[in-house]
């Protein structure tokens, strides 16, 4: 499984260093089983998944295989979509609910 971490995700990881172990554990669980761990999002976030780390604290990610199968790649329009394999997880955002969704 290939992984990609956005700059926003990495910056948030540094910001929330106090729960870094919990975040790492959840990231490892997502990598092991991305579909079972996340909840598919709808509307403007179609194609993305969310997974709680703690109550109201989320990880937002994409799993390229499912994104392409559902044709969500036509909506998401990742800049590096053509350069990534189906077996790629892209960690996009991390933080409290409103912050993770970019308000």
DSSP file (Angstrom, degrees, kcal/mol; ACC not computed):
  #  RESIDUE AA STRUCTURE BP1 BP2  ACC     N-H-->O    O-->H-N    N-H-->O    O-->H-N    TCO  KAPPA ALPHA  PHI   PSI    X-CA   Y-CA   Z-CA
    1    1 A X              0   0    0      0, 0.0     2,-0.3     0, 0.0    87,-0.2   0.000 360.0 360.0 360.0 126.4    0.0    0.0    0.0
    2    2 A X  E     -a   88   0A   0     85,-2.8    87,-2.4    83,-0.0     2,-0.4  -0.678 360.0-157.9 -89.5 148.4    1.4    3.4   -1.0
    3    3 A X  E     -a   89   0A   0     -2,-0.3     2,-0.4    85,-0.2    87,-0.2  -0.964  11.0-170.0-129.3 148.0    0.7    6.4    1.2
    4    4 A X  E     -a   90   0A   0     85,-2.1    87,-3.3    -2,-0.4     2,-0.5  -1.000   6.9-160.0-133.6 132.2    0.7   10.1    0.5
    5    5 A X  E     -a   91   0A   0     -2,-0.4    87,-0.2    85,-0.2    85,-0.1  -0.963  17.0-135.8-116.8 119.6    0.4   12.8    3.2
    6    6 A X     >  -     0   0    0     85,-2.7     4,-2.3    -2,-0.5     5,-0.2  -0.224  24.0-112.7 -66.6 161.4   -0.7   16.3    2.2
    7    7 A X  H  > S+     0   0    0      1,-0.2     4,-2.7     2,-0.2     5,-0.2   0.891 119.5  54.8 -61.4 -39.3    1.1   19.3    3.6
    8    8 A X  H  > S+     0   0    0      2,-0.2     4,-2.1     1,-0.2    -1,-0.2   0.890 107.9  49.3 -62.3 -39.4   -2.0   20.2    5.5
    9    9 A X  H  > S+     0   0    0     83,-0.4     4,-2.2    82,-0.3    -2,-0.2   0.940 112.5  46.4 -64.6 -47.7   -2.1   16.8    7.2
   10   10 A X  H  X S+     0   0    0     -4,-2.3     4,-1.7     1,-0.2    -2,-0.2   0.907 112.2  50.8 -63.3 -42.8    1.6   17.0    8.1
   11   11 A X  H  X S+     0   0    0     -4,-2.7     4,-1.7     1,-0.2    -1,-0.2   0.904 111.4  48.3 -61.1 -41.3    1.2   20.5    9.5
   12   12 A X  H  X S+     0   0    0     -4,-2.1     4,-2.3     1,-0.2    -1,-0.2   0.859 105.4  58.9 -67.3 -35.0   -1.8   19.4   11.6
   13   13 A X  H  < S+     0   0    0     -4,-2.2    -1,-0.2     1,-0.2    -2,-0.2   0.896 107.9  45.6 -60.8 -40.3    0.1   16.4   12.9
   14   14 A X  H >< S+     0   0    0     -4,-1.7     3,-1.0     1,-0.2    -1,-0.2   0.876 111.2  53.4 -68.4 -37.6    2.7   18.8   14.3
   15   15 A X  H 3< S+     0   0    0     -4,-1.7     3,-0.2     1,-0.3    -2,-0.2   0.853 114.5  40.7 -66.0 -35.5    0.0   21.0   15.7
   16   16 A X  T >< S+     0   0    0     -4,-2.3     3,-1.8     1,-0.2    -1,-0.3  -0.245  71.1 139.7-108.6  43.8   -1.7   18.0   17.5
   17   17 A X  G X   +     0   0    0     -3,-1.0     3,-1.6     1,-0.3     4,-0.3   0.737  59.8  73.8 -59.3 -24.7    1.5   16.3   18.7
   18   18 A X  G 3  S+     0   0    0      1,-0.3    -1,-0.3    -3,-0.2     3,-0.1   0.743 107.0  33.5 -65.6 -21.6   -0.1   15.6   22.1
   19   19 A X  G <> S+     0   0    0     -3,-1.8     4,-2.3    -6,-0.2    -1,-0.3   0.034  80.9 122.8-118.5  26.2   -2.2   12.8   20.4
   20   20 A X  H <> S+     0   0    0     -3,-1.6     4,-2.8     1,-0.2     5,-0.2   0.854  72.6  53.9 -57.2 -38.9    0.4   11.8   17.9
   21   21 A X  H  > S+     0   0    0     -4,-0.3     4,-2.3     2,-0.2    -1,-0.2   0.914 109.5  47.8 -63.9 -42.2    0.4    8.1   19.1
   22   22 A X  H  > S+     0   0    0     -3,-0.2     4,-2.1     2,-0.2    -2,-0.2   0.897 112.9  48.8 -64.5 -40.3   -3.4    7.9   18.7
   23   23 A X  H  X S+     0   0    0     -4,-2.3     4,-2.8     2,-0.2    -2,-0.2   0.930 111.2  49.3 -65.3 -45.9   -3.2    9.4   15.2
   24   24 A X  H  X S+     0   0    0     -4,-2.8     4,-2.5     1,-0.2    -2,-0.2   0.906 110.1  51.5 -60.9 -42.2   -0.4    7.0   14.2
   25   25 A X  H  X S+     0   0    0     -4,-2.3     4,-1.9     1,-0.2    -1,-0.2   0.921 112.5  45.5 -60.5 -44.3   -2.4    4.0   15.4
   26   26 A X  H  X S+     0   0    0     -4,-2.1     4,-2.3     2,-0.2    -2,-0.2   0.889 111.1  52.5 -69.0 -39.2   -5.4    5.1   13.4
   27   27 A X  H  X S+     0   0    0     -4,-2.8     4,-2.6     2,-0.2    -2,-0.2   0.926 109.5  50.1 -60.4 -44.5   -3.3    5.8   10.3
   28   28 A X  H  X S+     0   0    0     -4,-2.5     4,-1.9     1,-0.2    -1,-0.2   0.883 110.4  50.2 -61.0 -39.1   -1.9    2.3   10.6
   29   29 A X  H  X S+     0   0    0     -4,-1.9     4,-1.8     2,-0.2    -1,-0.2   0.886 110.3  49.7 -67.0 -39.2   -5.4    0.9   10.9
   30   30 A X  H  < S+     0   0    0     -4,-2.3    -2,-0.2     2,-0.2    -1,-0.2   0.920 109.7  51.2 -64.6 -43.8   -6.6    2.8    7.8
   31   31 A X  H  < S+     0   0    0     -4,-2.6     3,-0.4     1,-0.2    -2,-0.2   0.889 110.7  49.4 -61.2 -38.9   -3.6    1.6    5.8
   32   32 A X  H  < S+     0   0    0     -4,-1.9    -1,-0.2     1,-0.2    -2,-0.2   0.843 136.9   2.7 -68.8 -34.3   -4.4   -2.0    6.8
   33   33 A X     X  +     0   0    0     -4,-1.8     4,-1.7    -5,-0.1    -1,-0.2  -0.514  67.2 174.9-155.6  77.9   -8.0   -1.8    5.9
   34   34 A X  H  > S+     0   0    0     -3,-0.4     4,-1.1     1,-0.2    -3,-0.1   0.805  80.1  48.4 -62.8 -33.2   -9.1    1.6    4.4
   35   35 A X  H  4 S+     0   0    0      1,-0.2    -1,-0.2     2,-0.2     3,-0.1   0.919 112.5  46.1 -75.5 -42.5  -12.7    0.7    3.6
   36   36 A X  H  4 S+     0   0    0      1,-0.2    -2,-0.2    -6,-0.1    -1,-0.2   0.807 113.0  50.4 -70.1 -29.4  -13.6   -0.8    6.9
   37   37 A X  H  < S+     0   0    0     -4,-1.7    15,-0.2    -7,-0.2     2,-0.2   0.790 105.4  59.3 -81.9 -28.1  -12.0    2.0    8.9
   38   38 A X     <  -     0   0    0     -4,-1.1     2,-0.5    -5,-0.2    13,-0.2  -0.594  68.8-132.7-108.8 163.7  -13.6    5.0    7.2
   39   39 A X  E     -B   50   0A   0     11,-2.7    11,-1.9    -2,-0.2     2,-0.1  -0.955  32.5-119.9-109.6 124.8  -17.0    6.3    6.5
   40   40 A X  E     -B   49   0A   0     -2,-0.5     9,-0.2     9,-0.2     2,-0.2  -0.406  29.8-137.4 -66.0 138.1  -17.6    7.5    2.9
   41   41 A X        -     0   0    0      7,-2.8     6,-0.7     4,-0.4     2,-0.2  -0.523  15.0-151.8 -95.6 163.9  -18.5   11.1    2.7
   42   42 A X    >   +     0   0    0      4,-0.2     3,-1.9    -2,-0.2     2,-0.1  -0.657  52.7  17.9-125.4 177.8  -21.2   12.7    0.5
   43   43 A X  G >  S+     0   0    0      1,-0.3     3,-1.8    -2,-0.2    -2,-0.0  -0.332 129.6   1.4  63.9-131.7  -21.9   16.0   -1.2
   44   44 A X  G 3  S+     0   0    0      1,-0.3    -1,-0.3    -2,-0.1    -3,-0.0   0.655 138.1  52.3 -63.6 -15.7  -18.9   18.3   -1.7
   45   45 A X  G X  S+     0   0    0     -3,-1.9     3,-2.2     3,-0.1    -4,-0.4   0.139  75.2 146.0-108.1  18.3  -16.7   15.6   -0.1
   46   46 A X  T <   +     0   0    0     -3,-1.8    -4,-0.2     1,-0.3     3,-0.1  -0.335  67.4  30.8 -57.3 133.7  -17.9   12.7   -2.3
   47   47 A X  T 3  S+     0   0    0     -6,-0.7    16,-0.5     1,-0.4    -1,-0.3   0.088 102.4  99.0 101.8 -20.6  -14.9   10.4   -2.9
   48   48 A X  E <   - C   0  62A   0     -3,-2.2    -7,-2.8    14,-0.1    -1,-0.4  -0.559  58.2-148.7 -95.5 161.5  -13.4   11.1    0.5
   49   49 A X  E     -BC  40  61A   0     12,-3.0    12,-2.4    -9,-0.2     2,-0.4  -0.926   4.1-151.5-123.5 152.2  -13.6    9.1    3.7
   50   50 A X  E     -BC  39  60A   0    -11,-1.9   -11,-2.7    -2,-0.3     2,-0.4  -0.958  10.4-176.3-122.3 148.1  -13.5   10.2    7.4
   51   51 A X  E     - C   0  59A   0      8,-2.0     8,-2.3    -2,-0.4     2,-0.2  -0.977  24.0-126.5-142.4 125.0  -12.3    8.2   10.3
   52   52 A X  E     - C   0  58A   0     -2,-0.4     6,-0.3     6,-0.2     3,-0.1  -0.496  21.1-178.9 -75.0 139.4  -12.4    9.4   13.9
   53   53 A X  E    S-     0   0A   0      4,-3.4     2,-0.3     1,-0.6    -1,-0.2   0.796  80.5 -12.4 -93.7 -47.7   -9.3    9.5   16.0
   54   54 A X  E >  S- C   0  57A   0      3,-1.2     3,-2.5   -31,-0.0    -1,-0.6  -0.854 108.3 -51.1-140.2 173.3  -11.1   10.7   19.1
   55   55 A X  T 3  S-     0   0    0     -2,-0.3     3,-0.1     1,-0.3    41,-0.0  -0.311 127.7  -5.7 -54.2 123.2  -14.6   12.1   19.5
   56   56 A X  T 3  S+     0   0    0      1,-0.2    41,-2.4    40,-0.1     2,-0.5   0.657 109.5 110.7  64.1  20.1  -15.1   14.9   17.0
   57   57 A X  E <   -CD  54  96A   0     -3,-2.5    -4,-3.4    39,-0.3    -3,-1.2  -0.980  51.7-174.4-125.0 116.6  -11.4   14.7   15.8
   58   58 A X  E     -CD  52  95A   0     37,-2.9    37,-2.1    -2,-0.5     2,-0.5  -0.728  31.9-146.2-121.9 157.1  -11.1   13.2   12.3
   59   59 A X  E     -CD  51  94A   0     -8,-2.3    -8,-2.0    -2,-0.3     2,-0.5  -0.985  20.8-158.1-111.7 130.6   -8.8   12.0    9.6
   60   60 A X  E     +CD  50  93A   0     33,-2.8    32,-2.5    -2,-0.5    33,-1.6  -0.943  25.3 157.5-109.1 130.2  -10.0   12.8    6.1
   61   61 A X  E     -CD  49  91A   0    -12,-2.4   -12,-3.0    -2,-0.5     2,-0.4  -0.944  34.2-133.2-147.6 166.2   -8.5   10.5    3.4
   62   62 A X  E     -CD  48  90A   0     28,-2.3    28,-2.5    -2,-0.3     2,-0.6  -0.948   7.1-155.2-119.1 142.4   -8.9    9.2   -0.1
   63   63 A X  E >>  - D   0  89A   0    -16,-0.5     4,-2.4    -2,-0.4     3,-0.5  -0.951  12.2-154.0-116.4 108.4   -8.5    5.6   -1.2
   64   64 A X  H 3> S+     0   0    0     24,-2.4     4,-2.4    -2,-0.6     5,-0.3   0.809  87.6  59.1 -55.8 -38.3   -7.6    5.7   -4.9
   65   65 A X  H 3> S+     0   0    0     21,-1.4     4,-2.0    23,-0.3    -1,-0.2   0.943 113.5  36.3 -57.9 -51.0   -9.0    2.2   -5.7
   66   66 A X  H <> S+     0   0    0     -3,-0.5     4,-2.5     2,-0.2     6,-0.3   0.878 112.9  59.1 -72.2 -38.3  -12.5    3.0   -4.6
   67   67 A X  H  <>S+     0   0    0     -4,-2.4     5,-2.2     1,-0.2     6,-1.1   0.920 111.7  41.1 -55.6 -45.0  -12.4    6.6   -5.8
   68   68 A X  H ><5S+     0   0    0     -4,-2.4     3,-1.0     3,-0.2    -1,-0.2   0.892 112.0  54.1 -72.6 -40.6  -11.7    5.3   -9.3
   69   69 A X  H 3<5S+     0   0    0     -4,-2.0    -2,-0.2     1,-0.3    -1,-0.2   0.888 113.8  42.2 -61.9 -38.2  -14.2    2.4   -9.2
   70   70 A X  T 3<5S-     0   0    0     -4,-2.5    -1,-0.3    -5,-0.1    -2,-0.2   0.460 112.2-122.5 -85.5  -0.7  -17.0    4.8   -8.1
   71   71 A X  T X 5S+     0   0    0     -3,-1.0     3,-1.1    -4,-0.2    -3,-0.2   0.727  71.6 135.0  63.0  23.8  -15.8    7.3  -10.7
   72   72 A X  T >>< +     0   0    0     -5,-2.2     4,-3.1    -6,-0.3     3,-1.9   0.688  53.9  79.7 -71.8 -17.6  -15.4    9.9   -8.0
   73   73 A X  H 3> S+     0   0    0     -6,-1.1     4,-1.4     1,-0.3    -1,-0.2   0.748  84.3  62.1 -62.0 -21.3  -12.0   10.7   -9.5
   74   74 A X  H <4 S+     0   0    0     -3,-1.1    -1,-0.3    -7,-0.2    -2,-0.2   0.699 114.6  33.1 -73.4 -19.3  -14.0   12.8  -12.1
   75   75 A X  H <4 S+     0   0    0     -3,-1.9    -2,-0.2    -4,-0.2    -1,-0.1   0.811 118.9  48.6-100.6 -44.7  -15.2   15.0   -9.1
   76   76 A X  H  < S-     0   0    0     -4,-3.1    -3,-0.2    -9,-0.1    -2,-0.1   0.906  79.9-167.8 -67.3 -43.9  -12.2   14.9   -6.8
   77   77 A X     <  -     0   0    0     -4,-1.4    -3,-0.1    -5,-0.3     2,-0.1   0.931   6.9-160.1  54.6  55.9   -9.7   15.8   -9.5
   78   78 A X    >   -     0   0    0     -5,-0.2     3,-1.2     1,-0.1     4,-0.3  -0.403  18.5-132.2 -62.2 139.3   -6.4   15.0   -7.7
   79   79 A X  T 3  S+     0   0    0      1,-0.2     3,-0.2     2,-0.1    -1,-0.1   0.793 106.1  36.1 -64.4 -29.2   -3.5   16.8   -9.2
   80   80 A X  T >  S+     0   0    0      1,-0.1     3,-1.1     2,-0.1     4,-0.5   0.082  79.3 120.4-113.1  23.8   -1.4   13.6   -9.1
   81   81 A X  G X  S+     0   0    0     -3,-1.2     3,-1.3     1,-0.3    -1,-0.1   0.894  75.6  50.0 -55.7 -45.5   -4.2   11.0   -9.9
   82   82 A X  G 3  S+     0   0    0     -4,-0.3    -1,-0.3     1,-0.3    -2,-0.1   0.692 108.6  54.6 -69.8 -17.4   -2.5    9.7  -13.0
   83   83 A X  G <  S+     0   0    0     -3,-1.1     2,-0.3     2,-0.1    -1,-0.3   0.460  97.2  77.8 -94.9  -2.2    0.8    9.2  -11.2
   84   84 A X  S <  S-     0   0    0     -3,-1.3     2,-0.1    -4,-0.5     4,-0.1  -0.821  75.0-125.2-112.1 148.9   -0.6    7.1   -8.3
   85   85 A X    >   -     0   0    0     -2,-0.3     3,-0.6     1,-0.1   -21,-0.2  -0.369  30.6-107.4 -81.3 166.2   -1.6    3.4   -8.3
   86   86 A X  T 3  S+     0   0    0      1,-0.3   -21,-1.4   -22,-0.1     2,-0.8   0.802 116.2  68.5 -60.7 -28.2   -5.0    2.1   -7.2
   87   87 A X  T 3  S+     0   0    0    -23,-0.2   -85,-2.8   -22,-0.1     2,-0.4  -0.192  79.5 114.0 -88.8  43.5   -3.3    0.9   -4.1
   88   88 A X  E <   -a    2   0A   0     -2,-0.8   -24,-2.4    -3,-0.6     2,-0.5  -0.937  48.3-161.1-118.9 137.4   -2.7    4.4   -2.7
   89   89 A X  E     -aD   3  63A   0    -87,-2.4   -85,-2.1    -2,-0.4     2,-0.6  -0.975   8.8-158.1-113.6 129.5   -4.2    6.1    0.3
   90   90 A X  E     -aD   4  62A   0    -28,-2.5   -28,-2.3    -2,-0.5     2,-0.7  -0.930   5.7-151.9-110.8 113.8   -4.0    9.9    0.4
   91   91 A X  E     +aD   5  61A   0    -87,-3.3   -85,-2.7    -2,-0.6   -82,-0.3  -0.769  23.8 169.7 -85.9 117.2   -4.2   11.4    3.9
   92   92 A X  E     +     0   0A   0    -32,-2.5   -83,-0.4    -2,-0.7     2,-0.3   0.892  50.6   5.5-100.1 -50.6   -5.7   14.9    3.2
   93   93 A X  E     - D   0  60A   0    -33,-1.6   -33,-2.8   -85,-0.1     2,-0.3  -0.941  49.2-171.5-143.6 159.6   -6.7   16.5    6.5
   94   94 A X  E     + D   0  59A   0     -2,-0.3     2,-0.3   -35,-0.2   -35,-0.2  -0.978  38.8  69.8-152.1 133.9   -6.6   16.0   10.3
   95   95 A X  E    S- D   0  58A   0    -37,-2.1   -37,-2.9    -2,-0.3   -42,-0.1  -0.905  79.3 -20.9 151.9-175.8   -8.2   17.9   13.1
   96   96 A X  E >> S- D   0  57A   0     -2,-0.3     4,-3.1   -39,-0.3     3,-0.5  -0.238  76.9 -95.7 -57.1 154.0  -11.4   18.7   15.0
   97   97 A X  H 3> S+     0   0    0    -41,-2.4     4,-1.8     1,-0.3     6,-0.2   0.847 122.5  41.8 -43.1 -57.6  -14.5   18.2   12.9
   98   98 A X  H 34>S+     0   0    0      1,-0.2     5,-2.2     2,-0.2    -1,-0.3   0.851 118.0  47.2 -65.5 -34.7  -14.9   21.8   11.6
   99   99 A X  H X45S+     0   0    0     -3,-0.5     3,-1.3     3,-0.2    -1,-0.2   0.898 109.3  53.1 -72.7 -40.8  -11.2   22.3   11.0
  100  100 A X  H 3<5S+     0   0    0     -4,-3.1    -2,-0.2     1,-0.3    -1,-0.2   0.862 110.8  47.5 -63.4 -35.8  -10.8   18.9    9.2
  101  101 A X  T 3<5S-     0   0    0     -4,-1.8    -1,-0.3    -5,-0.3    -2,-0.2   0.387 113.1-119.8 -87.0   4.0  -13.7   19.8    6.8
  102  102 A X  T < 5       0   0    0     -3,-1.3    -3,-0.2     1,-0.3    -2,-0.1   0.722 360.0 360.0  67.7  21.3  -12.2   23.3    6.2
  103  103 A X      <       0   0    0     -5,-2.2    -1,-0.3    -6,-0.2    -4,-0.1   0.519 360.0 360.0  49.9 360.0  -15.3   25.0    7.6
